[in-house]
Amino acid sequence: MDHVRTLECTLCGETYDPEQIVYTCSNHPGVRGILEVRYDYDVVRDRFDEPLDGNIRDQWKYRAFLPVDADAEPVTLHEGGTELYDAPRLGDELGVRMRVKDDGRNPTGVLKDRATSVSVTKAAHAGRDVVTCASTGNAAASLAGYAARGGLDCRLFVPGDAPEEKLAQPLVYGADVLAVDGSYDEAYDLSMEVTEAFGWYNRNAAVNPFQVEGKRTVGHELAEQTQGDVPDWLVFSMGDGCTIYGGWKGFREFRDLGFVDEVPNLLGVQADGASAIHDAFHDHDSTDEVVNTLADSIAVGRPRNTVKAVKALRESGGTSVLVSDEAILRAEKTLGSTEGIYAEPAGATPIAGVRKARAEGIIDPDESVLAVVTGYGLKDTESAMRASGNVTEITPEIAEVDRRYDSAE
């Protein structure tokens, strides 16, 4: 990996050999010392010879940017290359020009597949037989699918209240799913303990420095797909903070290398009941680690990548907003009914954030907005039913249909 210079602690600047499996800086207790992957961009530029023509089969088009060995065989299900849609009816509803990138179309239904492909590739190349992570469901399903693809054992730690729809997926993929009697953060702590005790390869995006690097391919794709029409605002939901930072890093890299001329402002969106990154960005005091939101994919009380997420918001000239669960459900229904895009609650949260930002005057009506949907709606059908209401029951008589829908229309 001669294109990867080092792993650098975001707190103290201590550096580590990127060829080694290391998760956090040893100078800081717990998982505070998050590591940043530093590249030799002269090498990256020399190796990247793909045309930026919008033809993106999968994220491995950007292999020159990914922190994997030259002789590593990718473990892939052709993640990435997701569509960017114009969304005129959604824009009319929100009062702004809208586009949507639907990363719920990834192989296991979530943007996290970009990161998982990289981590499982690295685990397999390093000769590790077991991969693990903590998850509210999406990362678990993603890791299980890619572990099956790569022939690795997968052992997952989920909170006891994770949605059944999300637990069915990893079980089908053959993973061991261990439901912890506690919160996501308790499941996370246990996953870190077993990683140290048993030597399993840990995919936790909050601490595995290579996970963010896979997620940043969404920024590469967005930069390529919006050449000549870069949005004024790029919107992500925020949980651990990895996705928004990864998207920003990828987009910024393309600007710095001269592939695109400008970058968007970032809008980060969190739920009222899980607001730690928003609070840190706005310098609000926040010590409450108890979360309360139906958007389980972003229900994180102790985000491990707050530093990176706040850095992305500030570097981009962006900001963050909070939205209620009711606003998230409304956004899920609005996105589906206007544009035919089915998102889970966390995936629809950016739409709720755009509505909030428009109401507060953060986004002007003459500005353009691009929202990234991070997960597919079938991940949480219970919330979808709450957003949309129940089916209408009728008798098998055409007269009843006629009464409901005026046949003269």
C-alpha positions in Angstrom: 0.0 0.0 0.0 2.6 2.6 -1.0 -0.2 5.0 -1.8 -1.1 5.0 2.0 1.4 7.0 4.0 0.3 6.5 7.6 -2.5 6.2 10.1 -2.7 9.4 12.2 -4.4 10.1 15.5 -7.0 12.9 15.2 -6.2 14.0 18.7 -2.5 13.9 19.2 -1.0 13.3 15.7 0.7 10.0 16.7 1.2 7.8 13.6 0.9 4.1 13.0 1.9 1.7 10.3 -1.1 1.3 7.9 0.0 -2.3 7.1 -0.8 -3.3 10.7 -4.3 -4.1 12.1 -4.7 -1.2 14.6 -8.0 0.5 15.5 -7.3 3.5 17.8 -4.4 5.5 19.2 -2.9 3.9 22.3 -2.3 7.3 23.9 -6.0 7.8 24.7 -8.3 5.7 26.9 -11.1 3.8 25.3 -11.8 4.6 21.7 -11.2 8.4 21.8 -8.0 8.3 19.6 -9.7 7.8 16.2 -7.2 7.3 13.3 -7.2 9.1 10.0 -5.8 7.5 6.8 -3.2 9.7 5.1 -2.4 9.2 1.4 0.3 10.0 -1.0 -1.9 11.7 -3.6 0.9 11.8 -6.2 0.8 8.0 -6.2 -3.0 8.0 -6.2 -3.1 10.4 -9.1 -0.6 8.3 -11.1 -2.7 5.2 -10.6 -6.1 6.6 -11.2 -6.7 6.4 -14.9 -10.5 5.9 -15.1 -12.6 8.3 -17.3 -14.9 10.6 -15.3 -17.7 10.0 -17.7 -20.5 9.1 -15.2 -20.2 5.4 -16.1 -19.8 3.8 -12.6 -20.3 0.1 -12.4 -19.3 -0.1 -8.7 -17.0 1.7 -6.2 -14.0 -0.3 -7.3 -13.7 2.2 -10.2 -11.9 4.2 -7.5 -9.6 1.4 -6.4 -6.6 3.7 -6.7 -8.1 5.7 -3.7 -8.9 2.7 -1.6 -6.5 1.5 1.2 -6.1 -2.1 0.0 -3.0 -3.9 -1.1 -2.3 -4.1 -4.9 -2.6 -7.9 -4.8 -5.7 -8.1 -2.6 -8.7 -9.7 -4.3 -11.7 -7.5 -3.7 -14.6 -9.1 -1.8 -17.4 -7.4 -3.7 -21.1 -7.6 -4.6 -20.7 -4.6 -6.9 -21.6 -2.0 -4.3 -21.7 1.6 -5.3 -22.6 3.0 -8.7 -26.0 4.0 -7.4 -28.3 6.3 -9.3 -28.6 10.0 -8.9 -32.1 11.1 -9.6 -33.6 14.5 -10.4 -36.5 14.9 -7.9 -38.8 17.7 -9.2 -41.9 16.8 -7.3 -40.0 16.5 -4.1 -38.4 19.8 -4.9 -41.9 21.4 -5.4 -42.9 20.0 -2.0 -39.8 21.4 -0.2 -39.5 24.6 -2.2 -36.1 24.0 -3.6 -34.4 22.2 -6.6 -33.8 18.7 -5.4 -31.7 15.7 -6.4 -31.5 12.4 -4.6 -28.8 9.7 -4.6 -30.4 6.4 -3.5 -27.7 4.4 -1.8 -30.5 2.1 -0.5 -29.9 0.3 -3.8 -26.7 -1.2 -2.7 -26.5 -5.0 -2.4 -27.7 -5.4 1.2 -29.8 -2.2 1.0 -27.5 0.3 2.7 -24.6 2.7 2.0 -22.6 0.8 4.5 -21.8 -1.8 1.9 -19.2 0.5 0.5 -17.3 0.3 3.8 -17.9 -3.3 4.4 -16.5 -4.4 1.0 -13.2 -2.6 2.0 -13.0 -4.1 5.5 -13.8 -7.7 4.5 -11.3 -7.4 1.6 -8.7 -6.3 4.1 -9.7 -9.0 6.6 -9.5 -11.8 4.0 -6.2 -10.5 2.7 -4.8 -10.4 6.2 -5.8 -14.1 6.7 -8.4 -13.4 9.4 -11.1 -16.1 9.6 -13.7 -14.2 11.7 -15.2 -10.8 11.3 -17.4 -9.0 13.8 -19.2 -5.7 14.6 -21.8 -4.0 16.7 -24.8 -2.7 14.9 -28.5 -1.7 15.2 -29.0 -3.9 12.1 -27.7 -2.4 8.9 -24.0 -2.9 9.5 -24.7 -6.4 10.8 -26.6 -7.3 7.6 -23.9 -5.7 5.5 -21.1 -7.5 7.2 -22.9 -10.8 7.2 -23.5 -10.6 3.4 -19.9 -9.8 2.6 -18.5 -12.3 5.0 -20.6 -15.0 3.2 -19.3 -13.7 -0.1 -15.7 -13.9 1.2 -16.1 -17.2 3.0 -15.5 -15.8 6.5 -17.3 -16.5 9.7 -19.3 -13.6 11.0 -20.3 -12.9 14.7 -22.5 -9.9 15.3 -23.6 -8.0 18.4 -26.9 -6.1 18.2 -29.1 -4.4 20.8 -32.1 -6.3 22.0 -34.5 -3.9 20.4 -33.1 -4.0 16.8 -35.8 -4.3 14.2 -36.6 -7.9 13.2 -36.5 -7.1 9.5 -32.8 -6.2 9.9 -32.0 -9.3 12.0 -33.5 -11.6 9.4 -31.0 -10.5 6.8 -27.7 -11.5 8.6 -29.4 -14.8 9.7 -30.1 -15.7 6.1 -26.5 -14.8 5.3 -25.4 -17.4 7.9 -24.0 -15.1 10.6 -24.2 -15.7 14.4 -26.5 -12.8 15.7 -26.0 -12.2 19.4 -28.7 -9.9 20.8 -27.3 -8.0 23.8 -29.6 -7.2 26.6 -28.8 -3.5 26.5 -28.3 -0.5 24.2 -26.3 -0.2 21.0 -23.4 1.4 23.0 -23.3 -1.7 25.3 -23.3 -4.0 22.3 -20.5 -1.9 20.8 -18.4 -2.1 24.0 -18.8 -5.8 24.0 -17.7 -6.1 20.4 -14.6 -4.2 21.2 -13.8 -6.5 24.1 -14.1 -9.7 22.1 -12.0 -8.1 19.3 -9.2 -7.7 21.8 -9.7 -11.0 23.5 -10.1 -13.3 20.5 -8.4 -11.4 17.7 -11.5 -11.2 15.4 -11.4 -8.5 12.7 -13.7 -5.7 13.7 -15.7 -3.8 11.1 -17.0 -1.1 13.5 -16.9 2.0 11.3 -16.5 4.2 14.4 -13.0 2.8 15.1 -11.8 0.8 12.1 -10.0 3.6 10.2 -10.5 1.9 6.8 -14.3 2.0 7.0 -14.6 5.7 6.4 -12.3 5.2 3.4 -14.8 2.9 1.8 -17.7 5.3 2.5 -15.9 8.1 0.9 -16.5 6.6 -2.5 -20.0 8.0 -2.3 -18.3 11.4 -2.4 -16.2 10.4 -5.4 -19.3 9.3 -7.2 -21.2 12.4 -6.4 -18.4 14.6 -7.6 -18.3 12.6 -10.8 -22.1 12.6 -11.3 -22.5 16.4 -10.6 -19.6 17.7 -12.7 -20.7 21.1 -14.0 -23.7 21.2 -11.7 -22.3 20.8 -8.1 -25.2 21.2 -5.6 -25.1 24.1 -3.2 -26.0 21.7 -0.4 -25.2 18.1 0.2 -27.3 16.5 2.9 -26.6 13.4 5.0 -28.1 12.0 8.2 -25.6 11.5 11.0 -25.3 8.7 13.5 -21.6 7.8 14.4 -20.4 10.6 12.0 -18.6 8.3 9.6 -20.8 8.6 6.6 -20.9 12.4 6.4 -17.2 12.7 6.9 -16.5 10.0 4.3 -18.8 11.7 1.7 -17.1 15.0 2.4 -13.5 13.6 2.2 -14.2 11.9 -1.2 -15.8 15.0 -2.7 -13.0 17.2 -1.4 -10.3 14.9 -2.8 -11.8 15.3 -6.3 -11.8 19.0 -5.9 -8.2 19.1 -4.5 -7.0 16.9 -7.4 -8.7 19.2 -9.9 -11.3 16.7 -11.1 -14.1 19.1 -10.1 -14.0 22.8 -9.5 -16.0 23.2 -6.3 -17.5 21.5 -3.4 -21.0 21.8 -1.7 -21.9 23.0 1.7 -22.8 20.1 4.0 -26.0 19.8 6.0 -25.9 17.2 8.7 -29.2 16.0 10.1 -29.8 14.3 13.4 -32.9 13.2 15.3 -34.0 15.2 18.3 -33.4 12.1 20.5 -29.9 11.4 19.3 -28.2 14.8 18.9 -24.6 14.5 20.1 -22.8 15.6 16.8 -25.2 18.5 16.3 -24.6 19.5 19.9 -20.9 19.4 19.5 -20.9 21.4 16.3 -23.1 24.1 17.8 -21.1 24.0 21.1 -24.1 22.9 23.1 -23.6 21.1 26.4 -24.7 17.5 26.0 -24.0 14.7 28.5 -27.1 12.6 27.9 -26.0 9.4 26.2 -29.6 7.9 26.3 -31.1 8.0 22.8 -34.8 8.1 21.8 -35.6 7.9 18.1 -37.3 5.5 15.8 -34.5 6.1 13.3 -32.5 3.2 14.7 -29.7 3.5 12.2 -28.7 6.9 13.6 -29.7 6.2 17.2 -26.2 6.6 18.6 -25.6 8.2 22.1 -21.8 8.2 22.0 -20.7 8.9 18.4 -17.1 7.8 18.0 -16.5 10.0 15.0 -17.8 13.3 16.3 -14.4 15.0 15.6 -14.4 14.0 12.0 -18.1 14.9 11.4 -17.7 18.3 13.0 -14.5 18.8 10.9 -16.4 18.1 7.7 -19.3 20.4 8.6 -16.9 23.3 9.4 -14.5 22.7 6.4 -17.5 22.7 4.0 -19.0 25.9 5.4 -22.1 23.9 6.4 -24.2 23.4 9.4 -26.5 20.9 11.1 -30.2 20.7 12.2 -32.3 18.5 14.4 -35.7 16.9 13.4 -38.4 15.1 15.2 -39.4 11.5 14.7 -42.7 12.8 13.3 -40.9 14.9 10.8 -38.8 11.8 9.8 -41.9 9.7 9.2 -43.5 12.5 7.2 -40.3 12.7 5.1 -40.4 8.9 4.5 -43.9 9.2 3.1 -43.1 12.4 1.1 -40.1 10.9 -0.5 -41.9 7.7 -1.5 -45.1 9.4 -2.7 -43.4 12.1 -4.8 -40.5 10.2 -6.3 -41.0 6.5 -5.8 -37.9 6.2 -3.5 -38.5 3.9 -0.5 -36.2 4.8 2.4 -35.9 3.6 6.0 -36.3 6.3 8.6 -32.6 7.2 8.8 -32.5 7.3 5.0 -35.4 9.8 4.9 -34.0 11.9 7.7 -32.1 14.2 5.2 -35.4 15.1 3.6 -36.8 16.1 7.0 -33.6 18.1 7.4 -34.1 20.0 4.1 -37.6 20.9 5.1 -36.3 22.2 8.5 -33.4 24.1 6.9 -35.8 25.7 4.4 -38.1 26.8 7.2 -35.2 28.3 9.2 -33.8 30.1 6.1 -30.6 28.1 6.1 -31.3 26.9 2.5 -32.6 29.6 0.1 -35.2 28.7 -2.5 -32.8 29.5 -5.4 -30.2 27.0 -4.1 -29.9 23.4 -5.3 -29.9 20.5 -2.9 -28.7 16.9 -3.1 -29.8 14.4 -0.4 -28.3 11.0 0.1 -30.6 8.2 1.1 -28.5 5.7 3.1 -30.9 2.8 3.5 -33.8 0.9 1.9 -37.3 1.1 3.3 -37.8 -2.7 3.7 -35.2 -2.4 6.5 -38.0 -1.1 8.8 -41.6 -1.8 7.6 -43.1 -1.1 10.9 -42.0 2.6 10.7 -43.2 2.7 7.1 -46.7 1.6 8.1 -46.6 4.3 10.8 -45.7 6.8 8.2 -48.3 5.8 5.7 -51.3 4.4 7.5 -53.2 1.2 7.1 -54.6 -0.5 4.0 -58.2 0.1 3.1 -60.4 -2.9 3.5 -63.4 -3.3 1.1 -65.8 -6.0 0.0 -65.3 -7.7 -3.4 -67.9 -5.6 -5.1 -67.4 -3.1 -7.9 -70.1 -0.9 -6.5 -67.9 -0.2 -3.5 -65.0 0.8 -5.7 -67.4 3.0 -7.6 -68.5 4.7 -4.4 -64.9 5.3 -3.4 -63.7 6.5 -6.8 -66.2 8.4 -8.8 -66.5 6.4 -12.0 -67.5 9.5 -13.9 -64.0 10.9 -13.5 
